[in-house]
């Protein structure tokens, strides 16, 4: 399961990180708590942020204590970032927050009859 999460994170980051860096991020992100607060879909405050993989005005991809998180919206910009403290603040119109989940291990039949 960890191997699949590592591969998904590597793919989501678009090759920005090496596999070794992804392993380090996963190891350290599992040890932090994570909290998010969304005010009127225009101000998002997060804690437990390990790294920001990439961003533009429509999408922000980051790694949290609960795994990779993708924020989608319009006119998004990062107001404040402090990775040492694990804090991030985003402003703009937030339309979607989605966490990457590890795919179930094994194929369909192994999960069915496992």
N, C-alpha and C positions, 0 to 999 in steps of 0.2 A: 504494500500500500504506500509506503514511504517513497519507494522507487517511482511509482506512478505520479505521486504528488510532485516529486522532484522534476520529472519529465514535463508535467503540465506547467509548472512554474517556469521552467526553462523556455518552453514554447511561448507562454504568455508574455515573457519578457522580451521576446523577439530576438533572442541570442545576445542580449546586452550583457548578461552574466555568463561566466563559465560554469560548468557543472559543479566544480569545486566551490565557487562562490554561492551557488544555489544551495548546496549542502550546508554551508556555513549559515546562510540566512534561515534555512529551515530549522537548524539546530537551535539557533538563538531566538527565533521567533516563537518557538514552542514554550519558551520560558517566560514570556511577557503576557500580561493581561491586556485586554483590548476593550475600549469603550468608544462609542460614537454618539454624537449629539447633533441632530439636524434641526435647525430652526427655520420654519417657514419655507423649507426647500431651497433656501438661499445661503445659509451659513452652516457649514459642516465642520465640527471639531472632532478630532480623533486622537486617541492615545494608543499606545502599543504599536506604533508604526516603526517598522524595522528599516525599510528602504522604500524609495520611490523609483520604480522601474522606468517610467516614462510618463509624459503628460503633454497635452495640448489643450486647446479651448473646449474640446468636446469629450475628452476622456483622460482619466488619471488612473494609472495602474501602480499599485503599491503592495508591499508585503507587510502584513500585520501579525500580531501574536496568534491569530486564528487562521493564518494562511493568506494567500493572495486575494486582494480586493480590487475590483474595478469600479470606478465611479464614472458614470456617464451623465452628460448634461449639456448645457449651453453656456457660453461665456465663462467657463470655469477658469479660475486662477488661484494659485496658492498664495494666501496672505502671509502665513507664518509657517515655518518648518524648523523643527529642532529634533533631529534624529537621535542625538545623545539622550534626550529626555523622552523620545518616542512620540512627539506631538506634531500635529499637522492641522492647519486650518485652511479651509477652502471656501471661496465665495463664488457665486454664480447660480444658475438654475439647475439644481440636481434633479435628474429624471430617473436614475437607476443606480442602485448599489448591489453589486453581485460578488459573492465569494466563490472562489474556485474550490470545488470539492474533488477529492480523489475519486476516481472511478472505482467501482467494486472490483476486487481481484477475481481473476478467473473468467471464464466464458459463461455464457448463459446456462449451459447444461451443468457446469460445476456448481454454480450458485443455486440452481434448481434442485439438484440431487446431492449437493455438497457434503 
